[in-house]
Amino acid sequence: MRPEPGVSAVDDASSHSVHDGTNRGLIIALVVLAGVIILGFVGCAGIGALSWYFASRDQEEEADADRVLAEAAAAEQATRDLAKEDRERSERLGLPPAAERDQAQFQAQAFIEHLQEGEVDAAYNLTSPTFRQKQSQQEFRQWVEAHPGLGKLQPFGMAQPREYREPVLRYRFLAPIRNRLRIEATLVLSREIDDWRIAEIELREDRLP
């Protein structure tokens, strides 16, 4: 093809080169723009997903906290209900408060443990002045030696209280049956000298058939 008048072949080639360069630049710009748009969508989706995740986690943590608080409140209410029932039962049966009963039970258990360890004098020290007026320390030693089954006693529970000059508690202990001999001891505790003391020992030994 013959070049147009006044336009050389070099000028025509340069024009095509510039036009091609412009097209390539436009395509690159569109590709970059598309990439930016895609990255924007991906970023927005990621931020949305993270927001949903943290929001869900916060809701779960709030639900867990509410559940813990509800359980704590229920446990506290149950404790109050039990304490109320215990007070009503104590008043109905004439029992001391629960803390007093725990202290008395501890003393009764300590008395039996001293006997199990052969610590007769330590056991005697847990008796009340009223008990000691009836039985001296030497008489108590002889009584324990005459009843070796005392060292085998195990807790059985709290027996019904009765009046013993003042409200008392009675704790039963049983020994394993050996040679058809059944041994049961009831410790009667009364509060003397600002502490619970062994006021009486009811011992029963039965020979089974």
Secondary structure, DSSP 8 states (H G I E B T S, - for coil): ----TT--HHHHHHHHHHHHHHHHHHHHHHHHHHHHHHHHHHHHHHHHHHHHHHHHHHHHHHHHHHHHHHHHHHHHHHHHHHHHHHHHHHHHHT---HHHHHHHHHHHHHHHHHHHTT-HHHHHTTB-HHHHHHS-HHHHHHHHHH-GGGGG-EEEEEE---BSSSBEEEEEEEEEEETTEEEEEEEEEEEETTEEEEEEEEEEEEE--
